[in-house]
C-alpha cells in the first residue's frame, strides 16, 4: 500500500494544486482515464469545503490530503480540523442562522461529491472531519518480454 500525503495552507489558491496532484497519482495508481475528471472535480470540491471550514472557524492548521493506493482500489481522504457537533447539539443561545448556512453549504458540497463518486465516507466530530472517496483501479497490463 503506497500513500502520498499532501498538506496545504487553507487558501483557495492551493485547491488547484491538490486537484492536479490527485489526478496524477490516480492515473499512476490505475484509475480509469474516463474517471479522472470526476476525481479532479471531487477532490476540488472536498478541498474547497475543507478550506472554507478552516477559514470560517479561524483554523490556521493545514488541510490534509491522503492519496492511498491499494491492490484493487485508490482512495483519497481530505481531512480538516474544523470542530463540528452532532446534529441537535447546538449550544443554547447560539447563532442558529450561521449554523444553518454552514450546514446548507456542507450539504451542497457533499451532494456534489456523492454525485461524482460512488464510494464516499464522511466523518465529522469535535476534532474535525474527513471525506474518503474510493475508486476501483485496473492493474497495469503485463508487458511481453
N, C-alpha and C positions, 0 to 999 in steps of 0.2 A: 504494500500500500504506500503510494507516494503522496505526499502532501506539500502544497505550496501555500505559504502564509503571506498575506498582504495586509499591511496596516497603513491607513492614511488619515491625515487630519480631516476632521468633519467639515469639509468645504466642498461645495457643489462642483468646483472645477476638477476635483480628483476622481469623480464618479466615472468620467470617460476613461481614465487610465485603468480603473478597476474593470470596466467592461472589456477593454482591449486585452488585458492580461487574462481574464476569464475565458474569452473566446480562443485565445492562443493555446492555453493549457487544455481546454476542452477538445480542441482539434487534435492535439498531440495524444490525448487520452483515448481517442477513438470515437468521440461523439459524432454522429452523422452530420455531414456538411449541411444538409437541409434543415437541421435543427439549430445551427449556430446562431442564426439571427434571433431565435427565441431565447437562447442562452444570454446573448448580449442584452436584449430588452429586459429579461427577468432580473439579471444582475444589476442593470442600471436602475430599475425600479426599487429593488431591495436596498441598494446602496443609497439612493436618494432618500428613501424612507429613513434609513439609519442616520444619515446626515441631518435630516430635519428633526428627528427626535433628539439628537445631541444638541443641536442649536437651540431648540425650544426649551431644553432642560438646562442649558448653560454648562454642558459637559465638555471638557477640553480633551478628554481621552480620545485616542484614535478609533476609527471604525475598523473592525477586524473582518477579513475575508479569508476563509479557508477553502482551498481547491483540492479536493480529495479524489485521487484516482484509485479505484479498487478493481478487482478482477473483471467484473461484468457491468460496472456502473461508475459514473462520475458524479460527484456531489459538490455543491458549492454551499457554504454556510456563511451567511452575513450576520455578524453579531454587533449589537450595540450595548451601551451601558446605561441607557435611559430607564430609570425605575418605573415600573407600572404595577398597579394593584389589580387584583381580580375584579371582574365586573361586579358592581354593587358595593365595592369597598371605598366609595367616595368619602372623603373626610367631611364631617359636618361643617356647614358654612363655606365649603369650597366653591370655587368658581365653576359651576356646572356648565356654563356656556363654553369656557375654554376646553374643558374635558370633552364635551360633545364634539366640538370642531376637530380636535385632535383625533378622536375616535373615528369620525367620518373620513378624515384623510387617511388614517390607518386602514380602514375597511376598503377604501377605494384602491389603495396601493396593493393590498393583499388580494383583492379581486382581480386586478390586472395580472399579478404573478400567478394566481391559480388558473387563469385562462391561458397562460403561456406554458405552464409546467404541470405535468400530470401528477408528479410525486412531490408534494410540498409539506413540510412540517414546520409549524410556527410555535415557538415557545416564548413566554414572557413572564417576568417576575420582578421582584423588588430590586434585583441587581442587574437588570437588563433583559434583553431578549435576543432571539436569533430566528432566522429563516433558513431552513435547509432545503435545498432543491436538488433533485436527483434525476439523472438521465441515463438510459442504457448506453453501453458502448459496444462497438464492434471490434473484435480482436483484429490486429493487423494481419493482412494477407501474408501467407508464408511465401518466402522468396525461393525460387528454384536455384539450385547450385549451378 
